[in-house]
Amino acid sequence: MENNVEEMDGDDDNEEDPLRLPIQYTNGSVHMKNTPPSFLPKFHGLRLEDLKTFLFEFEIICRSYGYLLKTQKWILFLETLKDRALKWFIV
């Protein structure tokens, strides 16, 4: 399977995905810059972490790199989950 993602308009909530995930592996038309992982905020799922602050920081990084499509944000978001948060997401 190719790891290509189809670019969609900003409203991809109506896609026919049973998990309602905005990613479709198709022809590779989403353009992503090479974003260093160290620039992304990390979320580990710990009680001491502030989810609202994490999401705010994530949105700021997305906007600064010009990632305005939900599909682009989704690709980056998966890179931010670590430890318990990643395990929760996978299950």
C-alpha positions, 0 to 999 in steps of 0.5 A: 500500500502506498503512503499517499494521501489525497488532498481534500477541501477543508471540510472532510468530515463527510468522508465514508470512513468508518472511523471518520478519519480524514485520510485516504490513501490514493494518489499522493496529492497532499503536499507536506514540508519536511517538518522536524519532529522536534518542532512538534509538541508531544502529548503523552497522555499524562494527568499533568499535561494540559490538553488545551495547551497542547492543542493550541501549540499544535494549531500554532505549529500547523499554521506557521507551516501553512498546514490548513487542511485537516488532512495535513494536520492529521498527518502531523497529529499522529506524530505528536502522540507518545506513550499512553496517548499513542497506545490509547489511539491505536486500541 
